[in-house]
Amino acid sequence: MQSQNKILDDMARVASSAMGVAAGMRGEVEARVREQLERLLAQMDLVSREDFEVIKAVAVAAREEQEALSAKLAALEARLAALEGTQPGGGAAKAAKRPAKAGKGAPEDAG
């Protein structure tokens, strides 16, 4: 019985040592992988989070301004269409179309 206990104790110590070595190796492997990743990321030309947030804010502001200008343009086009519709014969519309035809060299203008 005594010898069996000693064998089991020895096996428990070996297993415990193996677990300690495995844990140490795991820590070392993780440290090496972390170093490699940090080196790789340092070599890449990545944008910092702060720079990304600044550019994102600029893009959002530009988009909002573009939408506002688009709405303003639509309102102006509607106003222009209303003004052209009130003039007899749509004079402004015809005047705007005449130079466009002449500039293109349309066949009906040739002769």
C-alpha positions in Angstrom: 0.0 0.0 0.0 2.8 2.3 0.9 4.6 1.8 -2.4 1.3 2.4 -4.4 0.9 5.7 -2.5 4.4 6.7 -3.4 3.9 5.9 -7.1 0.6 7.9 -7.1 2.3 10.8 -5.3 5.2 10.7 -7.9 2.7 10.6 -10.8 0.8 13.5 -9.2 4.0 15.6 -8.9 5.0 14.8 -12.6 1.5 15.7 -13.8 1.6 18.9 -11.7 5.0 19.8 -13.1 3.8 19.1 -16.6 0.8 21.4 -16.1 3.2 24.1 -14.8 5.4 23.7 -17.8 2.4 23.8 -20.2 1.1 27.0 -18.5 4.5 28.6 -18.8 4.8 27.6 -22.5 1.3 29.0 -23.1 2.3 32.3 -21.6 5.4 32.4 -23.6 3.6 31.5 -26.9 1.0 34.2 -26.2 3.7 36.8 -25.5 5.5 35.9 -28.8 2.3 36.1 -30.8 1.4 39.4 -29.2 4.9 40.7 -30.1 4.5 39.6 -33.7 1.1 41.2 -34.0 2.3 44.4 -32.6 5.3 44.4 -35.0 2.9 43.7 -37.9 0.5 46.5 -36.9 3.3 48.9 -36.4 4.5 48.3 -40.0 1.0 48.8 -41.4 -0.2 52.3 -42.2 -3.3 52.3 -40.0 -5.4 55.3 -39.0 -5.7 56.0 -35.4 -9.2 55.9 -33.8 -9.1 59.7 -33.2 -8.3 60.5 -36.8 -11.1 58.1 -37.9 -13.6 59.8 -35.7 -12.6 63.3 -37.0 -12.9 62.2 -40.6 -16.2 60.5 -39.9 -17.6 63.7 -38.4 -16.4 65.7 -41.5 -18.1 63.2 -43.8 -21.3 63.4 -41.8 -21.2 67.2 -41.9 -20.5 67.2 -45.7 -23.4 64.7 -46.3 -25.8 66.9 -44.3 -24.7 70.0 -46.2 -25.1 68.2 -49.5 -28.6 67.1 -48.6 -29.5 70.7 -47.5 -28.1 72.1 -50.8 -30.0 69.4 -52.7 -33.3 70.4 -51.0 -32.5 74.1 -51.7 -31.9 73.3 -55.4 -35.1 71.4 -55.7 -37.0 74.4 -54.2 -35.3 76.8 -56.6 -36.1 74.5 -59.5 -39.8 74.4 -58.4 -39.8 78.1 -58.1 -38.3 78.6 -61.5 -40.8 76.1 -63.0 -43.6 78.0 -61.4 -42.3 81.3 -62.8 -41.9 79.9 -66.3 -45.4 78.5 -66.1 -46.9 81.9 -65.4 -45.3 83.7 -68.4 -47.3 83.6 -71.6 -45.9 81.1 -74.0 -43.2 80.0 -71.5 -40.8 82.7 -72.9 -38.0 81.9 -70.5 -38.1 78.2 -71.3 -38.0 78.9 -75.1 -35.2 81.4 -74.7 -33.2 78.9 -72.6 -33.8 76.1 -75.3 -32.9 78.2 -78.3 -29.1 78.7 -77.6 -28.8 75.0 -76.7 -30.1 74.0 -80.2 -28.0 76.5 -82.0 -24.9 75.5 -80.1 -25.4 71.9 -81.0 -25.6 72.6 -84.7 -29.0 71.0 -85.1 -30.0 70.2 -88.7 -33.2 72.3 -88.6 -31.1 75.4 -87.9 -28.8 74.7 -90.9 -31.2 75.7 -93.5 
